[in-house]
Amino acid sequence: MSDTGSAARFDGRVAVVTGGASGIGEACARLLAARGARVVVADRNRDAADRVAAELGGHAFNVDVRDADAITAFAAQVEADVGPVAALVTSAGIVQAPLPPEELPLALYDDVVAINLRGTYLTLVAFAKGMLRRRAGAMVTISSVTAERSVPLHAYAPTKAAVSNLTMGLAGEWGRSGIRVNSVEPGYTLTPALQHQIDLGHREPALLEANSTLGRMVLPQDVANAVAFLLSDEAAAITGVNLPVDAGFFCAGSWAPYGGVRPARG
Ligand SMILES: NC(=O)c1ccc[n+]([C@@H]2O[C@H](COP(=O)([O-])OP(=O)(O)OC[C@H]3O[C@@H](n4cnc5c(N)ncnc54)[C@H](O)[C@@H]3O)[C@@H](O)[C@H]2O)c1
């Protein structure tokens, strides 16, 4: 990924990205590596994690965030083998089809909760241990705009509301110990996961673009830029914040009764 050179650097710092083998997590791993971080790509997709980490000169770990023991062991191994973790991004997550609740399989509901919420919690707590000892660290969770709105995603959206709330809670928990915890709430972001939903007919690109003030979808790099800022020393006084990166999805919604946002002019 190209970089301006004037952006905040992470030279020599260890940055861990869960879900780092694809989409938003991969974009974060690439940007942090481009800015000098020693990146750890953690994912349940072993081959993809190996490929991304090799390209970045980083480390790959095959881990499933649903597994509490594996996450604890993973955090200890990174601290021992790679070094003290300065930055953590929790991007491992899954999406769902927009099904009525009476048609939503309970197994899918349980998996969404186990990965998106419980997995995020387990990862934050596991990596906090080293950061608490050093009284330093920055964490960014990947929530979603759906955390804040009524949408037909009755497992996914509540997990993201919980992630945004957890982010605020843990910021309060660990702030005096030198750890900052923030979230990014991406809008519809063109990743392999969203493309898959589009291919299945579960999301319509024209509607996603129309329901944004900027008239476009979010790109993984847009999210990575915000994540890197929140992890950097430039955000040293920012914690407990849930930052939308949504191409204006929130703004556009309240213009719908007026016929939508104003078209381009000039
Ligand atoms: N794409 C969007 O529109 C969008 C919008 C808002 C939020 N998000 C969130 O961003 C995050 C990343 O999504 P994405 O669109 O980049 O998806 P993606 O499928 O492209 O990437 C997700 C990665 O997480 C990994 N993963 C999934 N379950 C895992 C597990 N149990 N343990 C370890 N790794 C696991 C996958 O293997 C994959 O590499 C998710 O939390 C998602 O909810 C995405």
The ligand as an SDF file (V2000), in Angstrom:
LIG
                    3D

 44 48  0  0  0  0  0  0  0  0999 V2000
  -17.2300   -5.6140    5.0720 N   0  0  0  0  0  0  0  0  0  0  0  0
  -18.1030   -4.8170    5.6800 C   0  0  0  0  0  0  0  0  0  0  0  0
  -18.9750   -4.2000    5.0560 O   0  0  0  0  0  0  0  0  0  0  0  0
  -18.0080   -4.6180    7.1660 C   0  0  0  0  0  0  0  0  0  0  0  0
  -18.7060   -3.5410    7.7270 C   0  0  0  0  0  0  0  0  0  0  0  0
  -18.6470   -3.3370    9.0990 C   0  0  0  0  0  0  0  0  0  0  0  0
  -17.8780   -4.1730    9.8750 C   0  0  0  0  0  0  0  0  0  0  0  0
  -17.2050   -5.2180    9.3180 N   0  0  0  0  0  0  0  0  0  0  0  0
  -16.4250   -6.0710   10.1930 C   0  0  0  0  0  0  0  0  0  0  0  0
  -15.0850   -6.0740    9.7940 O   0  0  0  0  0  0  0  0  0  0  0  0
  -14.4850   -7.3000   10.2070 C   0  0  0  0  0  0  0  0  0  0  0  0
  -13.7770   -7.9190    9.0100 C   0  0  0  0  0  0  0  0  0  0  0  0
  -14.7430   -8.2000    8.0180 O   0  0  0  0  0  0  0  0  0  0  0  0
  -14.3620   -8.3150    6.4760 P   0  0  0  0  0  0  0  0  0  0  0  0
  -15.4990   -7.7460    5.7140 O   0  0  0  0  0  0  0  0  0  0  0  0
  -12.9910   -7.8130    6.2700 O   0  0  0  0  0  0  0  0  0  0  0  0
  -14.4480   -9.9180    6.3270 O   0  0  0  0  0  0  0  0  0  0  0  0
  -13.4640  -10.9670    5.6290 P   0  0  0  0  0  0  0  0  0  0  0  0
  -14.2300  -12.2460    5.5890 O   0  0  0  0  0  0  0  0  0  0  0  0
  -12.8940  -10.4190    4.3750 O   0  0  0  0  0  0  0  0  0  0  0  0
  -12.2790  -11.1170    6.7030 O   0  0  0  0  0  0  0  0  0  0  0  0
  -12.5350  -11.6890    7.9610 C   0  0  0  0  0  0  0  0  0  0  0  0
  -11.3460  -12.5440    8.3640 C   0  0  0  0  0  0  0  0  0  0  0  0
  -11.6210  -13.0440    9.6750 O   0  0  0  0  0  0  0  0  0  0  0  0
  -11.2430  -14.4190    9.7120 C   0  0  0  0  0  0  0  0  0  0  0  0
  -12.0260  -15.1100   10.7280 N   0  0  0  0  0  0  0  0  0  0  0  0
  -13.3590  -15.3660   10.7240 C   0  0  0  0  0  0  0  0  0  0  0  0
  -13.6970  -16.0710   11.8030 N   0  0  0  0  0  0  0  0  0  0  0  0
  -12.5570  -16.2740   12.5070 C   0  0  0  0  0  0  0  0  0  0  0  0
  -12.2610  -16.9470   13.7230 C   0  0  0  0  0  0  0  0  0  0  0  0
  -13.2110  -17.6010   14.4090 N   0  0  0  0  0  0  0  0  0  0  0  0
  -10.9920  -16.9260   14.1940 N   0  0  0  0  0  0  0  0  0  0  0  0
  -10.0040  -16.3130   13.4840 C   0  0  0  0  0  0  0  0  0  0  0  0
  -10.2250  -15.6750   12.3190 N   0  0  0  0  0  0  0  0  0  0  0  0
  -11.4900  -15.6610   11.8390 C   0  0  0  0  0  0  0  0  0  0  0  0
  -11.5640  -14.9430    8.3130 C   0  0  0  0  0  0  0  0  0  0  0  0
  -10.8360  -16.1330    8.0310 O   0  0  0  0  0  0  0  0  0  0  0  0
  -11.1340  -13.7610    7.4470 C   0  0  0  0  0  0  0  0  0  0  0  0
   -9.7810  -13.8680    7.0640 O   0  0  0  0  0  0  0  0  0  0  0  0
  -15.6040   -8.1740   10.7610 C   0  0  0  0  0  0  0  0  0  0  0  0
  -15.6040   -8.0710   12.1800 O   0  0  0  0  0  0  0  0  0  0  0  0
  -16.8460   -7.5280   10.1950 C   0  0  0  0  0  0  0  0  0  0  0  0
  -17.9690   -7.7380   11.0040 O   0  0  0  0  0  0  0  0  0  0  0  0
  -17.2440   -5.4600    7.9780 C   0  0  0  0  0  0  0  0  0  0  0  0
  1  2  1  0
  2  3  2  0
  2  4  1  0
  4  5  1  0
  4 44  2  0
  5  6  2  0
  6  7  1  0
  7  8  2  0
  8  9  1  0
  8 44  1  0
  9 10  1  0
  9 42  1  0
 10 11  1  0
 11 12  1  0
 11 40  1  0
 12 13  1  0
 13 14  1  0
 14 15  2  0
 14 16  1  0
 14 17  1  0
 17 18  1  0
 18 19  2  0
 18 20  1  0
 18 21  1  0
 21 22  1  0
 22 23  1  0
 23 24  1  0
 23 38  1  0
 24 25  1  0
 25 26  1  0
 25 36  1  0
 26 27  1  0
 26 35  1  0
 27 28  2  0
 28 29  1  0
 29 30  1  0
 29 35  2  0
 30 31  1  0
 30 32  2  0
 32 33  1  0
 33 34  2  0
 34 35  1  0
 36 37  1  0
 36 38  1  0
 38 39  1  0
 40 41  1  0
 40 42  1  0
 42 43  1  0
M  CHG  2   8   1  16  -1
M  END
$$$$
